[in-house]
Amino acid sequence: MSGFLLPKTFSKLKDAPSFQGYLNFNDDGRSFGYPKQVVMFSGGLDSLAGAVDEVLNEKRKVVLVTHKSTPKLNKRHRRLEKMIADKAGENAPLHIGVRVNKNKGLNYEYTQRSRSFLYVSIGATIARMLNLKSVRFYENGVISLNLPVCAQVVGSRATRTTHPRVIQGFQKIISLVAGEPFTIENPYIWKTKADVVEVITKAGCQDMIAASTTCTHTWEMTKDRTHCGTCSQCIDRRFAMIAAKADQYDPVAAYKTDIFTQGRNKDEDKIMAAAYLERANQVCNQDDIAQFMARFSEVSRVFRYMDENPGSVAQKVYDLYKRHAKEVCDAMKTMIARNITAILQRTLPGDCLLRTMYESGSVISVPAVELAIEQPANYFRRRGDVWEVRFNKGEPIKLITANKGSQYLSYLLSHPNQPIPVAELVCGSFYDPSNGIFSAGEIDGEDIGDGYQITQGIPLTDAGVIIDAKAREQYRERISELLQDIDEARNTGNKEKEEELRDEMTVIACALNGSKARGGKPRTLGDKRKNVKDSFRIAVKRAIGKISEYDSPLGQHLDSSIKFGNEPVYSPEEEIVWEVRPIVNE
């Protein structure tokens, strides 16, 4: 870079080129009959059902936008386009395909981390060109929320294309670029895959199912084998088809592997199918929403990104997964009934899903899912009535405790380098399902001293103040509202409103901590703030002291990395990733 100097200051560009200068097209949709909506169309079952809903059921004029990631799908997309157009007649949708792809030198990266952003950007650009202010994704809620089915589908391997948090983030970015509010919608957030299939069949479009493509392993696709049959999407599709009694429209011959009756060479594929079924079994056996939220705490991420009461959202999530679990289990029963003779006579491969399930104790059964899961190097998580703690791949320790300090630590570790007002932190740790919203402090046992308590069925604060179940629920609902309102006030620059909301948060935090001022209840808001701050610091220090007795390096790390004050923060010298999601004992 010899002779190249970077500028030390930047000046705002004068007379910047207009948006129109880059995209020479804007007729307000006149040439396309003024479409009402832009719909993202991947050619999968969900987007197909969305197109059927929009065009055939609702009779809306829409534009279907497709990102052409591979030419393998071109003929299938054109086939679907023609089938929809033939059904729609004069209301046939406009189909716009956009080819944007990485070069071959980057093809070793298959996780497609940025695909969803690219996809929505294409749709939003076309929408603005047509003077529209929204786009719609159609994806079922089980895939959108996407609880990890097993260790092989986590992090960047798990799609987050239409998760409510991602949708809201995209909305903010695109609204900033557009200079006005822009909306991204997913009308199918509360539908299962079987629900989606029923939309297609009830509209008389079952012949379109075979032309749709769900598989994520497009590189394995051939003319006759359009689906691999072993990826998470193929598994979900097969179960949904059977549950919706529509598998006759989805030929098994189109799958490279039939997970029900054929063997799978890779352990990863065996684990994927077995874990998918096991998760459904676990959900089917849970009749308590509290247990469900504790067991699958990742769903709590959705609460702050839905325009509904968290309690209502939690119930909808629970209902969604219960319906999905029942569909999976019912589909499995159907397949067992169809193949019972082959199962009993053991003519099926030993590692096909039907025999794996039926002969769960067999030596040829799938390897235990738990053995495939590598434990994180660092975790601070709750399992029933203990906190499990591990630092830097060291020996794990267990703390038998209902002490709030451990809960606060867990919350801090999950928000590294984020200074959080102490009252908001106290209330947030109480509210956040990933840190014990439904289970924190609600464990049986007896007082074991040193501030580490186990209580009889109801949570006991560090100060010994009992909060009954009704009060807890009321607090949680109000905390959820306050957290959202504070974010809104902060984003709009309404300092007065933000301070007013924080005052109320302080009062709640004081009640949760059972904080007392000199000789009784705090007399002023200043007293409440100080009491919350002091109670928080004492609780965390006590927890760190207990941890230090068993793991001195971790105690030293926490002691040096956590700063107290009005806005406590966990700020380690080096980035550390902590696993804090609770685990429910089976």
Helices and strands as residue ranges (DSSP letters): G 19-21, G 30-32, E 37-40, H 45-51, I 52-57, E 62-67, G 71-73, H 74-88, G 89-91, E 94-98, G 104-106, H 115-129, E 134-136, H 141-145, G 155-157, H 164-178, E 183-185, H 193-202, G 206-211, G 218-220, H 232-243, G 247-249, G 252-254, H 267-284, H 289-295, G 297-305, H 310-338, H 340-344, H 353-358, G 369-372, E 379-383, E 386-390, E 397-399, H 404-413, H 422-431, G 433-435, H 469-492, H 495-513, H 525-550, H 552-561, E 562-563, E 569-570
